[in-house]
Each structure stands twice: as structure tokens, then as C-alpha cells.
């Protein structure tokens, strides 16, 4: 009777584990989209809870009645559950890569212990299948355990981890791989000495996990975390085979295969062989040559006020987040800036590079936590064609993934798929300092004619830009530019350098080629260049008395230029607060063409003005 009961329990357990496996697959399917990822997590977690409960039922049905063992199991599960929930709730999104590494550590260690227990606790000598599967579980789980610990320490920025180096890293890798393989083979060949060989295999694998991850730099961590995740899944699957547990086999196989696939895809996104990433180091010997030449041009600094003007005037803005955004914990500020611009009619999207950050999907996780709509997160292949139509590309903490040097041979990043940020009309790069990227070369983007640098902490910089944008929008009469619509603009004239007097009203006729102008009446001065004579030259090269008498010229200097044509057909408009110098050229009758003359918008048409 007992035999029949046990047989029935095994059959029931088999179907329950199969149900759990189906839940894992369904959950993984839902994780394909950020919108349904939370549901996928819940479904997979439910499947695991069912599998754990079934494991308890099987134990009790087979006579597992040790009170002490049951208490240890329950307490262990409770501790693990509480630790997992608390850490997941309290850890910041910016620290999520570290948490993922810690979870990999726990998963790999648990799989290794399960497999080690199956090898050592059986009274009879295990057969060759058990020795192979359990041995692989021990080895792979041990590598994952120490490797993930080192990865977590590196990501956390622990001082001793930053200083930790490994001379002759390739030699140590070969040595410990060889020792681990020898111990594993001997475990299978001499099962009667399984205690000795399993312990040696574990120790050598733990050491290999250390020497494997120590040389790898932070920019390669997304790939490393994927590889370690794949190792965790493989170790779990091997342990499941050793103890004949279907749920562990399926769950481990899913995690392992997903991790391997993701690792390969991310290595391809970096245009580097996976083995090159795992061996540590970036690129080859060409970096020195590329560094010696250096890009042409100079970095041009800008201010938060000037960045705000460009963003407010833009029709389309693309944000490019990188690890610097995560490091500064500025994802909420970037999201707030996006919402502010969208509320003002600017089209905003976020360019996501697959290896930006320090773990797979790092930027997606950060921006999702800041409540950025999923549809605004655009992958590399889809966003690149859009840069050419963007007025402004705002790069926040992304370096190598935006370097145009990747398009030509002979550099450490050659062939690496990048975001085509330099194709945008204007590029603003927010960067802490002038340091190089992980590849060890200068980013050519920073020296382009259409690029400007806003140095400093990303969070503080974004806060300053947000404040400037709000001031532009709130403190001015904002002219909304919609194609085909007509708006009224007020202008002032100066007569013989006298104080402002009201001039004619103008209507702004918008077209899709126009750049927006924002201002109040007291901020815009429209000055006929023939009244007084020579005013244009005074503004172009202001003397002290001219600057004192004409406040609109103060601080402008050589950025103001006269339009071509007779003086009686020219006007000069100066927006003092926005530091914007524009010229109005009388085209036909009472129609004027407003053109920007400052260094950011020179010679670009802004609007048509028709006298009311």
C-alpha cells in the first residue's frame, strides 16, 4: 500500500512540476515587454511557490519526519523570503545591478550546495550520470558564487575592489580552468574518492570565479552579469538533473538559455567576441595610435540657460541616457525635463543602447522607475534614423556608445554599433569632466561643430536646465508655433538711443521650418538700422558709451551681425534675456523675415513677420 501511495505522489508531483514549468515559460513570455514584465514576474513566482510546496508534500509522503530538519527548512525559507522582499523594496533602482549580482551569488551558491549534498550524502556510490550532473552543478555554481560577489563589489564601488588587480590574468584563468577540469574528471573516474575530488573541484572553481571577474572593467559588466546569470541557470538545471527535479531542470534551462542568448546579443552590440569580453580588457593595440592623433577641434562649453533656450525652441528632442545618469541618480530629473518639454509641445524620445549602463536593460529599468512611458524608450535600430530630424540631442552620461570613431577602422571601438547622435542638428553633452570613456580614447562627438558640453554633475545640471526652461516658459509671453497659425508679436523701437517706445504690432505666421521665438514685450527690441545712423556698427563692435546707452547691446559683442541690403530695409531685434540676437529683413512691403544671428542659430530662418 505504501508503495502505491508513494508512486501516486510521484505522479502527482510530476504533473505539478510540469505545471510550474509551464508557469515559468508563460512568465518568461510576458517579460518580452516592459508593459507586461511585472505580470511575468508574478506568474513565474507563483509557479515557483507551487513547486516548493509540492517538494514539501513529497518529502512528508516519503517519510521525512525529522522535526529539526523541518524547522531548519522553514526558517531558511523564511529568512530568504524576508531578505529578498526587503532588499528588493529598499534597494534603489540605481543599485539594481548590484542586487542582481547578489541574487546570482545566492542562486549559484544554492545550486552548488544542492549538488554537493547529492554527491556526498548518499550511502552508495553515485552512478556516473549523477556524478557528471552534480559535479557540473558544483563547479558552475561555485564559479557563479565568487564571480557574482566580485561583480557586486565592483558595481558598488568598494575601495578594495577598485584597487584589486590581477597580473598575468590570462595565465591564472588557464591555471584554474585546468585544475577545475582535472578535479571534475577525477571525481567521475574515482567516485570512491568523491569527498576529496568534490572539495578540490569546489575550491578551484571558487578561485576561478575570482580570477575570471577581477580583470573585467565596469563597462563590460552588462555582459558579465548575463554570463553569470546563465551560469546560475545552468547550475540549477544540473542540480535538478542530479536530484531528478523537473521544476529545477526547466527553470534552470530557461534561465541558462536566456542568459546565453542575451550575452551573445550584447557582445554583438559591442562588436566584440564574447570570449574577448570574458577575457577582460577592451580593444587591441590600436588605441594608442588613435589616442595619439586625437580628434580635431575643441570642446565648446555651454550653460544651463543656453541649453534651455535650445530645448524650448526645439520641435524634436532625443535624450541619450548612459551610466553617468545612473551614477548621478538623475533619472527623475531627466523624466521631469521630458514631461516639461512635452507639455510645451516638444516631441521627446529616449534613445536606448543595449549596453548602456552596468546591467542588461539598465536604462530601461531606471527610466521605468521614473515613470517614463514605455513607448518613448526607443531601441538603437529604431532611434538612429530619427536623429537627423532632431533639433537637439541631449546626451546624459553616455560616452563610448555615441563615439563616431566606431564608423571608421583602426580604433578600439571600430565596428561597434553606436547611437548616431552627431546627426542631430544640435548636440548637448552633459558630462562630469573631460575624462575618456572605457575604451580609453577621446569621444569625437565632443569636438564636433554642432556639439556643446555642459560639465558637472548630471543631476545638478538637469536641475539647472529645468529651472531655466521653467523660467523661459513661465516668465515670458510664449508664442506657440503651429503650422498655418497666426500669432501677434509686440516689438519696441529705439529712436535716437532714447528709452523704449511702443512700435508696431506684428503677426507671426508659422511654418514647419520656423524656429520658435519666446519673449515678452519688454524683452524684444526692434531697431531700424537707419535710425540712428551707424547703430548697427555700434552694436557689432560696441563702445562703452554705446553699451551704456543701449542696454540691448550689452554682453552681445561680435555675436550681433548686420543683415545685407540697404539700411532702410533692415531691422535689428535683440532678445536680451534669452541672449538671442535676430535680424528682421524687409522682404516685400510690410513682410519681414526674422533670422537668428547668434552663434547657435546663425543664418537659420526663424519666422515671418507681417505688419498688422
Secondary structure, 3 states (H helix, E strand, C coil): CHHHHHHHHHHHHHHHHHHHHHHHHHHHHHCCCCCCHHHHHHHHHHHHHHHHHHHHHHHHHCCCCCHHHHHHHHHHHHHHHHHHHHHHHHCCHHHHHHHHHHHHHHHHHHHHHHHHHHHHCCCCCCCHHHHHHHHHHHHHHHHHHHHHHHHHHHHHCCHHHHHCCCCCHHHHHHHHHHHHHHHHHHHHHCHHHHHHHHHHHHHHHHHHHHHHHHCCCHHHHHHHHHHHHHHHHHHHHHHHHHHCCHHHHHHHHHHHHHHHHHHHHHHHHCCCCHHHHHHCCCCCCHHHHHHHHCCCCCCCECCHHHHHHHHHHCCEEEEEECHHHHHHCCHHHHHHHHHHHHHCCCEEEEEECCCCCCCCCHHHHHHHHCCCCHHHEEEHHHHHHHHHHCCEEEEECCCHHHCHHHHCCCCCCCCCCCCCHHHCCEEEEEECCCCCCCCCCCCHHHHCCCEEEEECCHHHHHHHHHHHHHHHHHCCCECCCCCCCEEEEEEEECCCCCCCEEEEEEEEECCCCCCCCECCHHHEEEEECCCCCCHHHHHHCCCHHHHHHCHHHCCCHHHCCCCCCCHHHEEEEEECCCCEEEEEEEEECCEEEEEECCCCCCCEEEEEEEEC
